[in-house]
Amino acid sequence: IEAQHLEEAFSKNAEIVKLLHNKTLTDRYKQACAENTIDGYYAFIKSYPSSHHIDSAENALSQLAPRFFSAFTTEEAIDSVAALYPVSNALQQAAMKQKSRMAFADACRVNTIESYSSYLERYPRGVGL
């Protein structure tokens, strides 16, 4: 029997409901860990924003995100994908870092005062933010 069904069955006993809810959160977090994907952790964060596992899930996303965002070749593509994950700070920060790296590489390739100035206007904190 799934914990959520038990929560309904014992809805009048707050202590049991709390224990079952915590079990559900832990089971869902373990499922996200087993998947070890951006979408798995993100679904957990979105579904359980007040869980005590949020920091761990965000940390896992921060580990997966650099490789994930490095697959995109334009800042616009990164923006489009990052828009799908608005709830995760880790994913938003990783997207911004990758965009900054790409813009800096472009500035270096052009190698003019204007290109570096433009980069610094867009990313005043520099590469790696």
C-alpha positions as CSV (number, residue, x, y, z in Angstrom):
1,I,0.0,0.0,0.0
2,E,1.3,3.4,-0.9
3,A,1.9,5.9,1.8
4,Q,-0.5,8.4,0.3
5,H,-3.4,5.9,0.5
6,L,-2.5,5.3,4.1
7,E,-2.5,9.0,4.8
8,E,-6.1,9.1,3.6
9,A,-7.1,6.1,5.6
10,F,-5.6,7.6,8.8
11,S,-6.5,11.2,8.1
12,K,-7.8,11.7,11.6
13,N,-4.5,10.8,13.3
14,A,-2.2,13.8,12.7
15,E,0.9,11.9,14.0
16,I,0.5,9.0,11.6
17,V,-0.3,11.4,8.7
18,K,2.9,13.3,9.4
19,L,5.0,10.1,9.5
20,L,3.4,8.8,6.3
21,H,3.9,12.2,4.6
22,N,7.6,12.1,5.5
23,K,7.9,8.6,4.2
24,T,6.4,9.7,0.9
25,L,8.8,12.6,0.7
26,T,11.8,10.3,1.4
27,D,10.5,7.7,-1.1
28,R,10.1,10.4,-3.8
29,Y,13.6,11.8,-3.1
30,K,15.1,8.3,-3.3
31,Q,13.4,7.8,-6.6
32,A,14.9,11.1,-7.9
33,C,18.3,10.0,-6.6
34,A,18.0,6.7,-8.4
35,E,17.1,8.4,-11.6
36,N,19.9,11.0,-11.1
37,T,18.5,13.3,-13.9
38,I,17.8,17.0,-14.2
39,D,14.1,16.2,-14.7
40,G,13.9,13.8,-11.8
41,Y,15.4,16.2,-9.3
42,Y,13.4,19.1,-10.7
43,A,10.1,17.2,-10.5
44,F,10.9,16.5,-6.8
45,I,11.7,20.1,-6.1
46,K,8.6,21.4,-7.8
47,S,6.4,18.8,-6.1
48,Y,7.8,19.1,-2.6
49,P,9.2,22.7,-2.2
50,S,9.2,22.6,1.6
51,S,10.9,19.2,1.9
52,H,14.0,18.8,4.0
53,H,15.6,17.2,1.0
54,I,15.5,20.4,-1.1
55,D,19.1,21.4,-0.4
56,S,20.3,17.9,-1.4
57,A,18.2,17.9,-4.6
58,E,19.5,21.4,-5.5
59,N,23.1,20.3,-4.8
60,A,22.6,17.3,-7.1
61,L,21.2,19.6,-9.8
62,S,24.2,21.9,-9.4
63,Q,26.4,18.9,-10.1
64,L,24.5,17.8,-13.2
65,A,23.8,21.3,-14.6
66,P,27.1,22.3,-16.1
67,R,27.3,19.3,-18.4
68,F,23.6,19.7,-19.3
69,F,23.9,23.3,-20.3
70,S,27.2,22.9,-22.1
71,A,25.3,20.9,-24.7
72,F,23.7,24.1,-25.9
73,T,25.5,26.4,-28.4
74,T,23.7,29.7,-28.0
75,E,22.7,31.9,-25.1
76,E,19.2,31.9,-26.6
77,A,19.0,28.1,-26.5
78,I,20.2,28.1,-22.8
79,D,17.5,30.8,-22.0
80,S,14.8,28.6,-23.6
81,V,15.8,25.5,-21.7
82,A,16.4,27.3,-18.4
83,A,12.8,28.8,-18.7
84,L,11.5,25.2,-18.3
85,Y,13.0,25.0,-14.8
86,P,12.1,28.3,-13.1
87,V,11.9,26.8,-9.6
88,S,15.5,25.6,-9.3
89,N,18.1,28.2,-8.2
90,A,20.9,25.7,-9.1
91,L,19.7,25.4,-12.7
92,Q,19.2,29.1,-13.1
93,Q,22.7,29.8,-11.8
94,A,24.3,27.2,-14.0
95,A,22.5,28.6,-17.0
96,M,23.8,32.0,-16.3
97,K,27.3,30.8,-15.8
98,Q,27.3,28.9,-19.1
99,K,25.9,32.0,-20.9
100,S,28.7,34.1,-19.3
101,R,31.4,31.6,-20.4
102,M,30.0,31.6,-23.9
103,A,29.8,35.4,-24.1
104,F,33.4,35.7,-22.7
105,A,34.7,33.2,-25.3
106,D,33.0,35.3,-28.0
107,A,34.5,38.5,-26.6
108,C,38.0,36.8,-26.7
109,R,37.4,35.6,-30.2
110,V,36.6,39.1,-31.4
111,N,39.3,40.5,-29.2
112,T,38.3,44.2,-29.3
113,I,37.7,46.8,-26.5
114,E,34.1,46.9,-27.7
115,S,33.6,43.1,-27.4
116,Y,35.0,43.1,-23.9
117,S,33.0,46.1,-22.9
118,S,29.9,44.6,-24.2
119,Y,30.6,41.4,-22.3
120,L,31.1,43.3,-19.1
121,E,27.9,45.3,-19.6
122,R,26.0,42.0,-19.8
123,Y,27.9,40.1,-17.2
124,P,29.4,42.7,-14.8
125,R,30.5,39.9,-12.4
126,G,32.6,38.2,-15.1
127,V,33.1,34.6,-16.0
128,G,31.9,32.1,-13.5
129,L,29.8,34.8,-11.8
